[in-house]
């Protein structure tokens, strides 16, 4: 396996932070919120090993946490949810940073 792309690094960091937050048991968040953090964090860690899955996870994270923020669930964590939405969008759209150096295509009309 080669280097991780930018979306993979973002998703890996977000997943690890969410797992840590879910396990630490902050006193100001409820049990359902801790379970949500733990589950989405574990999913992020699983998706971080493939660039396409990392982008999909980022888009899904943005959609899921947007719905939670819009519904007003856990109103005291609204700012946190909006930050997760922004990071999810970032993971979904940031360039991979790999370029096309490894891709070789034959030129038209030229035989190899």
MARVO-913432 format. One record per residue: residue number from 1; residue in three letters; x, y, z of N, C-alpha, C, O in turn. Coordinates in nm, 3 decimals. Layout:
<rs>
R lumgu base    n_xx    n_yy    n_zz   ca_xx   ca_yy   ca_zz    c_xx    c_yy    c_zz    o_xx    o_yy    o_zz
R   NUM  ALA       X       Y       Z       X       Y       Z       X       Y       Z       X       Y       Z
...
</rs>
This chain:
<rs>
R lumgu base    n_xx    n_yy    n_zz   ca_xx   ca_yy   ca_zz    c_xx    c_yy    c_zz    o_xx    o_yy    o_zz
R     1  UNK   0.085  -0.118   0.000   0.000   0.000   0.000   0.089   0.124   0.000   0.190   0.129   0.070
R     2  UNK   0.051   0.223  -0.079   0.129   0.345  -0.090   0.088   0.448   0.014   0.030   0.417   0.117
R     3  UNK   0.121   0.570  -0.017   0.087   0.681   0.072  -0.063   0.704   0.073  -0.133   0.673  -0.023
R     4  UNK  -0.110   0.760   0.183  -0.252   0.793   0.194  -0.280   0.924   0.122  -0.198   1.016   0.125
R     5  UNK  -0.395   0.934   0.058  -0.435   1.058  -0.008  -0.487   1.156   0.096  -0.507   1.120   0.212
R     6  UNK  -0.508   1.279   0.055  -0.559   1.381   0.149  -0.695   1.343   0.207  -0.713   1.355   0.328
R     7  UNK  -0.791   1.297   0.126  -0.919   1.256   0.186  -0.902   1.143   0.288  -0.971   1.141   0.390
R     8  UNK  -0.812   1.051   0.260  -0.790   0.940   0.353  -0.733   0.989   0.486  -0.772   0.941   0.592
R     9  UNK  -0.640   1.084   0.480  -0.582   1.138   0.602  -0.688   1.211   0.684  -0.695   1.196   0.805
R    10  UNK  -0.770   1.291   0.617  -0.876   1.365   0.685  -0.972   1.269   0.753  -1.008   1.287   0.869
R    11  UNK  -1.014   1.166   0.680  -1.110   1.070   0.735  -1.047   0.989   0.849  -1.114   0.959   0.947
R    12  UNK  -0.921   0.956   0.836  -0.852   0.885   0.943  -0.847   0.968   1.071  -0.873   0.917   1.180
R    13  UNK  -0.815   1.095   1.057  -0.810   1.184   1.174  -0.948   1.206   1.235  -0.963   1.205   1.357
R    14  UNK  -1.048   1.227   1.151  -1.184   1.248   1.200  -1.235   1.122   1.269  -1.293   1.129   1.377
R    15  UNK  -1.212   1.007   1.208  -1.255   0.882   1.268  -1.190   0.858   1.403  -1.257   0.818   1.498
R    16  UNK  -1.059   0.882   1.411  -0.989   0.863   1.539  -1.039   0.960   1.645  -1.054   0.923   1.761
R    17  UNK  -1.065   1.085   1.605  -1.116   1.184   1.700  -1.256   1.147   1.749  -1.287   1.164   1.867
R    18  UNK  -1.338   1.097   1.659  -1.473   1.058   1.699  -1.472   0.937   1.791  -1.549   0.931   1.888
R    19  UNK  -1.387   0.840   1.762  -1.377   0.723   1.850  -1.329   0.766   1.988  -1.382   0.723   2.090
R    20  UNK  -1.227   0.852   1.991  -1.175   0.900   2.119  -1.282   0.978   2.196  -1.294   0.963   2.318
R    21  UNK  -1.359   1.060   2.126  -1.467   1.135   2.192  -1.576   1.043   2.242  -1.631   1.065   2.350
R    22  UNK  -1.608   0.942   2.166  -1.711   0.848   2.207  -1.670   0.764   2.326  -1.752   0.731   2.411
R    23  UNK  -1.542   0.730   2.333  -1.494   0.647   2.443  -1.463   0.726   2.570  -1.471   0.673   2.680
R    24  UNK  -1.429   0.854   2.553  -1.387   0.933   2.670  -1.503   0.966   2.763  -1.483   0.983   2.883
R    25  UNK  -1.622   0.974   2.709  -1.739   1.000   2.793  -1.743   1.139   2.852  -1.752   1.155   2.973
R    26  UNK  -1.736   1.240   2.767  -1.750   1.376   2.816  -1.880   1.388   2.894  -1.982   1.332   2.852
R    27  UNK  -1.879   1.459   3.005  -2.001   1.467   3.087  -2.115   1.546   3.022  -2.231   1.530   3.060
R    28  UNK  -2.082   1.632   2.924  -2.187   1.716   2.865  -2.258   1.652   2.746  -2.347   1.715   2.689
R    29  UNK  -2.222   1.530   2.707  -2.293   1.464   2.598  -2.362   1.339   2.651  -2.311   1.273   2.742
R    30  UNK  -2.475   1.309   2.595  -2.553   1.195   2.640  -2.504   1.064   2.581  -2.418   1.062   2.493
R    31  UNK  -2.559   0.957   2.631  -2.521   0.823   2.587  -2.550   0.801   2.438  -2.465   0.744   2.368
R    32  UNK  -2.667   0.843   2.385  -2.690   0.825   2.240  -2.587   0.898   2.155  -2.545   0.848   2.050
R    33  UNK  -2.547   1.016   2.199  -2.448   1.093   2.123  -2.313   1.023   2.126  -2.241   1.022   2.026
R    34  UNK  -2.276   0.966   2.241  -2.151   0.891   2.251  -2.152   0.770   2.159  -2.051   0.741   2.094
R    35  UNK  -2.263   0.701   2.152  -2.275   0.584   2.063  -2.265   0.627   1.918  -2.200   0.560   1.837
R    36  UNK  -2.330   0.738   1.883  -2.322   0.791   1.747  -2.178   0.825   1.711  -2.132   0.791   1.602
R    37  UNK  -2.107   0.893   1.801  -1.968   0.927   1.776  -1.883   0.802   1.757  -1.799   0.796   1.667
R    38  UNK  -1.904   0.705   1.841  -1.826   0.582   1.834  -1.852   0.507   1.702  -1.758   0.461   1.637
R    39  UNK  -1.978   0.496   1.665  -2.012   0.424   1.541  -1.962   0.495   1.416  -1.904   0.432   1.327
R    40  UNK  -1.983   0.627   1.409  -1.935   0.700   1.291  -1.783   0.705   1.288  -1.723   0.706   1.180
R    41  UNK  -1.720   0.708   1.404  -1.574   0.705   1.408  -1.517   0.573   1.361  -1.420   0.571   1.285
R    42  UNK  -1.575   0.462   1.405  -1.529   0.331   1.360  -1.551   0.313   1.211  -1.467   0.255   1.142
R    43  UNK  -1.663   0.363   1.161  -1.688   0.357   1.017  -1.584   0.440   0.941  -1.537   0.399   0.835
R    44  UNK  -1.549   0.555   0.996  -1.446   0.639   0.934  -1.310   0.570   0.929  -1.240   0.577   0.828
R    45  UNK  -1.274   0.502   1.038  -1.147   0.429   1.040  -1.147   0.317   0.936  -1.045   0.291   0.873
R    46  UNK  -1.261   0.253   0.919  -1.270   0.147   0.819  -1.263   0.202   0.677  -1.207   0.138   0.588
R    47  UNK  -1.320   0.320   0.654  -1.323   0.379   0.520  -1.194   0.452   0.483  -1.174   0.486   0.367
R    48  UNK  -1.108   0.477   0.580  -0.988   0.556   0.555  -0.885   0.483   0.470  -0.790   0.546   0.423
R    49  UNK  -0.899   0.356   0.449  -0.797   0.280   0.378  -0.818   0.275   0.227  -0.740   0.212   0.156
R    50  UNK  -0.922   0.341   0.177  -0.949   0.347   0.034  -0.993   0.489   0.002  -1.083   0.541   0.067
R    51  UNK  -0.931   0.551  -0.095  -0.959   0.691  -0.126  -1.105   0.713  -0.166  -1.166   0.811  -0.125
R    52  UNK  -1.160   0.623  -0.246  -1.300   0.636  -0.288  -1.393   0.622  -0.169  -1.490   0.697  -0.156
R    53  UNK  -1.365   0.528  -0.082  -1.448   0.511   0.039  -1.435   0.631   0.132  -1.532   0.670   0.197
R    54  UNK  -1.315   0.688   0.139  -1.295   0.805   0.224  -1.380   0.922   0.175  -1.440   0.993   0.255
R    55  UNK  -1.383   0.943   0.044  -1.466   1.051  -0.011  -1.615   1.026   0.014  -1.689   1.117   0.049
R    56  UNK  -1.656   0.902  -0.005  -1.796   0.867   0.019  -1.832   0.886   0.167  -1.940   0.936   0.199
R    57  UNK  -1.743   0.846   0.256  -1.765   0.865   0.399  -1.776   1.014   0.431  -1.863   1.054   0.509
R    58  UNK  -1.690   1.096   0.372  -1.696   1.241   0.395  -1.829   1.300   0.352  -1.887   1.382   0.423
R    59  UNK  -1.878   1.259   0.236  -2.008   1.308   0.188  -2.121   1.259   0.279  -2.211   1.336   0.313
R    60  UNK  -2.115   1.132   0.317  -2.217   1.078   0.406  -2.215   1.145   0.542  -2.320   1.171   0.601
R    61  UNK  -2.096   1.172   0.592  -2.082   1.240   0.721  -2.144   1.380   0.714  -2.214   1.422   0.806
R    62  UNK  -2.118   1.450   0.605  -2.175   1.585   0.589  -2.327   1.579   0.583  -2.394   1.662   0.645
R    63  UNK  -2.381   1.484   0.511  -2.527   1.472   0.501  -2.588   1.434   0.634  -2.686   1.494   0.678
R    64  UNK  -2.529   1.334   0.701  -2.583   1.284   0.829  -2.581   1.393   0.936  -2.682   1.417   1.003
R    65  UNK  -2.468   1.458   0.953  -2.458   1.560   1.057  -2.535   1.687   1.020  -2.575   1.762   1.110
R    66  UNK  -2.556   1.713   0.892  -2.643   1.825   0.853  -2.786   1.798   0.896  -2.856   1.886   0.946
R    67  UNK  -2.829   1.673   0.876  -2.964   1.636   0.917  -2.980   1.645   1.069  -3.083   1.691   1.119
R    68  UNK  -2.879   1.602   1.142  -2.884   1.611   1.288  -2.888   1.757   1.333  -2.965   1.793   1.422
R    69  UNK  -2.804   1.841   1.272  -2.803   1.983   1.308  -2.935   2.049   1.273  -2.986   2.130   1.350
R    70  UNK  -2.990   2.016   1.156  -3.116   2.076   1.114  -3.232   2.033   1.204  -3.321   2.112   1.234
R    71  UNK  -3.229   1.907   1.246  -3.337   1.855   1.331  -3.330   1.910   1.473  -3.427   1.902   1.548
R    72  UNK  -3.217   1.966   1.510  -3.204   2.023   1.643  -3.178   1.920   1.751  -3.195   1.949   1.869
R    73  UNK  -3.136   1.800   1.711  -3.101   1.698   1.808  -2.969   1.740   1.873  -2.877   1.783   1.803
R    74  UNK  -2.961   1.729   2.003  -2.841   1.771   2.077  -2.809   1.917   2.045  -2.703   1.947   1.990
R    75  UNK  -2.900   2.006   2.080  -2.884   2.148   2.047  -2.757   2.208   2.104  -2.701   2.301   2.046
R    76  UNK  -2.710   2.157   2.217  -2.589   2.211   2.276  -2.464   2.176   2.194  -2.359   2.236   2.215
R    77  UNK  -2.474   2.082   2.103  -2.361   2.042   2.021  -2.376   2.089   1.876  -2.314   2.032   1.786
R    78  UNK  -2.457   2.190   1.853  -2.483   2.238   1.717  -2.355   2.283   1.647  -2.333   2.249   1.531
R    79  UNK  -2.271   2.358   1.716  -2.147   2.406   1.655  -2.056   2.288   1.619  -1.993   2.288   1.514
R    80  UNK  -2.049   2.190   1.707  -1.969   2.071   1.679  -2.020   1.998   1.555  -1.942   1.956   1.471
R    81  UNK  -2.152   1.984   1.545  -2.209   1.916   1.429  -2.179   1.991   1.300  -2.150   1.930   1.197
R    82  UNK  -2.188   2.123   1.304  -2.159   2.201   1.184  -2.012   2.191   1.145  -1.979   2.193   1.027
R    83  UNK  -1.924   2.180   1.243  -1.782   2.160   1.212  -1.760   2.024   1.147  -1.679   2.013   1.055
R    84  UNK  -1.829   1.923   1.194  -1.817   1.790   1.134  -1.869   1.794   0.990  -1.812   1.729   0.903
R    85  UNK  -1.975   1.869   0.965  -2.028   1.885   0.829  -1.920   1.945   0.739  -1.897   1.896   0.628
R    86  UNK  -1.854   2.049   0.785  -1.750   2.114   0.704  -1.632   2.021   0.678  -1.579   2.017   0.566
R    87  UNK  -1.591   1.946   0.777  -1.481   1.852   0.758  -1.522   1.739   0.663  -1.442   1.694   0.582
R    88  UNK  -1.647   1.694   0.674  -1.696   1.592   0.582  -1.697   1.641   0.438  -1.658   1.569   0.347
R    89  UNK  -1.741   1.764   0.419  -1.739   1.823   0.284  -1.596   1.837   0.233  -1.568   1.813   0.115
R    90  UNK  -1.506   1.876   0.322  -1.366   1.888   0.284  -1.311   1.754   0.238  -1.242   1.746   0.136
R    91  UNK  -1.340   1.648   0.312  -1.292   1.515   0.274  -1.352   1.470   0.142  -1.288   1.396   0.066
R    92  UNK  -1.474   1.514   0.113  -1.541   1.471  -0.010  -1.488   1.542  -0.134  -1.491   1.486  -0.243
R    93  UNK  -1.439   1.665  -0.119  -1.404   1.743  -0.239  -1.256   1.778  -0.252  -1.215   1.825  -0.358
R    94  UNK  -1.176   1.759  -0.149  -1.035   1.797  -0.156  -0.963   1.711  -0.260  -0.990   1.591  -0.269
R    95  UNK  -0.873   1.770  -0.337  -0.796   1.689  -0.433  -0.711   1.586  -0.359  -0.668   1.608  -0.246
R    96  UNK  -0.689   1.474  -0.423  -0.615   1.366  -0.358  -0.468   1.401  -0.338  -0.405   1.351  -0.245
R    97  UNK  -0.413   1.486  -0.424  -0.272   1.524  -0.411  -0.178   1.424  -0.475  -0.056   1.436  -0.460
R    98  UNK  -0.231   1.327  -0.546  -0.147   1.224  -0.606  -0.107   1.258  -0.749  -0.005   1.209  -0.798
R    99  UNK  -0.184   1.340  -0.815  -0.153   1.373  -0.954  -0.174   1.254  -1.045  -0.235   1.154  -1.006
R   100  UNK  -0.123   1.263  -1.166  -0.139   1.155  -1.262  -0.003   1.098  -1.302   0.012   1.046  -1.413
R   101  UNK   0.093   1.106  -1.216   0.227   1.060  -1.254   0.233   0.910  -1.274   0.316   0.863  -1.353
R   102  UNK   0.149   0.834  -1.207   0.154   0.689  -1.220   0.070   0.635  -1.335   0.073   0.515  -1.361
R   103  UNK  -0.005   0.721  -1.403  -0.094   0.677  -1.510  -0.023   0.693  -1.643   0.023   0.802  -1.678
R   104  UNK  -0.014   0.586  -1.716   0.045   0.593  -1.850  -0.062   0.559  -1.952  -0.134   0.460  -1.937
R   105  UNK  -0.072   0.640  -2.054  -0.168   0.618  -2.161  -0.093   0.621  -2.293  -0.005   0.705  -2.313
R   106  UNK  -0.128   0.531  -2.382  -0.062   0.532  -2.513  -0.107   0.656  -2.592  -0.222   0.698  -2.584
R   107  UNK  -0.014   0.711  -2.668  -0.048   0.825  -2.752  -0.126   0.776  -2.873  -0.103   0.666  -2.923
R   108  UNK  -0.219   0.857  -2.921  -0.296   0.819  -3.039  -0.206   0.815  -3.161  -0.126   0.905  -3.185
R   109  UNK  -0.219   0.710  -3.237  -0.143   0.696  -3.361  -0.001   0.646  -3.341   0.068   0.619  -3.440
R   110  UNK   0.045   0.632  -3.222   0.180   0.585  -3.195   0.176   0.444  -3.138   0.101   0.417  -3.045
R   111  UNK   0.255   0.356  -3.192   0.264   0.220  -3.140   0.381   0.212  -3.043   0.481   0.281  -3.060
R   112  UNK   0.368   0.129  -2.946   0.476   0.113  -2.849   0.564   0.002  -2.886   0.661  -0.026  -2.815
</rs>
